[in-house]
Amino acid sequence: MKATEVRDLTPDQLDAKLVELKREAFNLRFQGASGQLENTVRVREIRRDVARIKTILKEKMTTA
């Protein structure tokens, strides 16, 4: 997910996306622990997307 895509979302949409990504990260951690994880790069992508969303949410809250 690109930063420009994230910036276009409203704070409510960002919160929903954050919950969705955290749920996916949780599931991927279990897949990794059980040896069923096929796409290991996805873990890093999700972690970075979560950080990106949190940063942009913080920016939007301080400017609003």
N, C-alpha and C positions, 0 to 999 in steps of 0.2 A: 504494500500500500504506500503510495507516494504521499509526501507531506502536503502537496497541493490538493490532493483528494481529501485528506483529513481536514484541512483548513476550511473546506467548503461545507462541512457538516456542522449541524447545530450542536450545542452542548448536550442536549438530550440524546441525539444520535450517537455522539461520541461516547457517552456513558453506556449505551446499549452495545456498541461495538467493543468497548473495553470488557464488558461482562462476557461477551461472546468469545473474545480472544483468550481471556483468562480460563474459560471453561475448556477451550481447545488445548491450551497449554497443559492444563491438569490432565486431560486425557492422554496427551502425548507423553507426559512423564510416566504414566502407568504403562503405556506401550513400551517405552524404553526400558523400564524396570523388568518387564516380562520378556523382553527380547523380541517383541513383535514390531518394533518401530522400523519402518522401511525408509522414510525420508527424514534423515537426521537434520538436514538443513532447515526444515520447517520449524524446528524448535527455536533456532536462532532468529528466523524471520518473525515469528510471533513475539518473541521477547523484545525485539527492536520496535515492532509495531505498537506494543503496549507502551513502551517508553515514549514513542513519538506521540501517541494519543494523549498520554498524561502531560507531556510538555505543552502541547497545543491547548489542552483544556486549562492548564494553569495560566497560559498567556491570555486566553479568552476571559478567564475569571478576573484577572487583574486589570484588564482594560475595560471591562464592562462596568 
